[in-house]
Amino acid sequence: MAEIKWFGHACVRIRTRDLTVIIDPVSPTTGYQMSRQRADVVAITHNHPGHRALEQVREPYHLLEGPGEYEIRGAFITGIRTFHDDEGGKRLGKNTTYLFELDDLVICHLGDIGHILTDAQAEQLSVVDVLLVPVGGPPTITPQQAVEIIGQIEPAVVVPLQYRTERGDHDRAPLDAFLREVGAAEVVPRETLTIRKSDLGDTLQVVVLTPGG
């Protein structure tokens, strides 16, 4: 079982019985407020402002900052090289997509990916149960590209990130743009997502989280 909470922008906390992971701790300069957190692992997808507020997480923790394979407290974490643009990082730099194998669930955080997956990347991510995906457009993927990546991976659950809210990301597309593209009906936001492997179905489920600290 895993509990997933969104703090705004790209910042997500994943908790299981044995491990707490925070991805891209968010800076208050983004408009989102996150109280100081405790974590066993902090994963950074890239070094752009708003994604590396390490002062928001209490030490000690394992810091992951790039591609590689890691085993921490029984969890397997894989960092996969991707890019922040569709030119191999020439404009906006590199990005790390993380794959978290926690208990019996596989959760993927795409980071600030800026391109459609290669066949090799899609194959590596084909085991994903829950996909955390940016959907608000530049400087990350557009709502249309997000839906294309979802089709490449075919997860059971999708959690959209980095879209326009009242608190931040005002230059991004609103959530409705993505929901129209993915064909989701009325979605009721929730504070957290608590999910077990047995909860997964054959039909794609879009879960909208309320950003909060």
Secondary structure, DSSP 8 states (H G I E B T S, - for coil): -EEEEEEETTEEEEE-SS-EEEES---GGGT-----EE-SEEE-S--STTS--GGGEES--EEE-SSEEEEETTEEEEEEEEESSSSTTTTT-EEEEEEEEETTEEEEE--S--S---HHHHHHTTT-SEEEEE-S-TTS--HHHHHHHHHHH--SEEEEES-B-SSS-TTS-BHHHHHHHHT------BSEEEE-GGG--SS-EE--B----
